[in-house]
């Protein structure tokens, strides 16, 4: 067989493989979120907070799981516990798939929320939940990375202050890329639906 025929066969094989790979890309499941699609924003890439053991945690520590990140604080009177309760219900709705999901609550009040307090608070809603704290500087950088607003609101005494903060669920895929933004009052069935799109 001629050298030309051999080269031609190689070219045809490569071209066919290329077309097949394009076809496979085109067959990827279309994703339709109920929340806002924030794919490509890279929100959260600079997350660096501390867990209850004092270990610095970044997105790399949770690769392979779908992440749900929520910013709040343990002295929050109503919004935070309600949001965390919805996340606990979300895990129940996910059933066996819940093991592929990691919920992280990051405090916006590191002055009062130690690592131990955050861990206890988060696990009160679900044993798998993680609570993170850190220095004011770590919180500032992490919050900026997620575009989160927070500010101290004066109370009657120095220790009775509250924290104003934005309340959203950030859902990141298994590679650590931000994909969905849901308001903090989203229902568990909506959160679960968007998480399933990424499993």
C-alpha positions, 0 to 999 in steps of 0.5 A: 500500500502506498505511503499516500494511502497510509497518510490519508488513512491517518488524516481521516482517522484523526478527523473522524476522532475530532468530529466525534469529540465535537459531537460528544461536547454537543451532547452534554446535558443542558443545565437549567438552574432555578437560581441565577447562573453565575458560571464564569464569575470565579466567585470564592476563588480566594476563600481562606478561612479557619476550621475548628481545629485551626486548619486553614481551609480553601476551596481545594480542600473540598474538590470533588464535592458540590459546595453550598457556601453561606455567610452568617453568624451565630448571634443572628436572630432569625435569618441565619437559623432559617437559612441553615434549617432550609439547608438541613432540609435540602440534605434530607431531600438529596437522600443518598446524594447528600454525601456528595455535597458539603455545606459551609457556613462562614461567619461574618462575626469572627470577634464572637464566633470562634472555630469551636462555636462555629463548628457546634452551631453548623453541626446542630443543623446537620452533622456534616455541616462545616463552620469556618471563622478566621481573622478580620483580614481573612474574612475581609478577603474571603467576603470580597472574593464572594462579593459579600456585604457585611457590617457591624450594627451598634447595639445597646452595649459593646457586646450586643451588636448585630451584623448586617450582611447579605444572605445568599447561597453560593453553589459551587461545582465539584471543581470549585467553580461558582455556578449558582446564586440563590437568595437566602430565603430559597426553599429546600426543594429549589436548592436541592434541584439546583444542586442535582444539576451539578451532580 
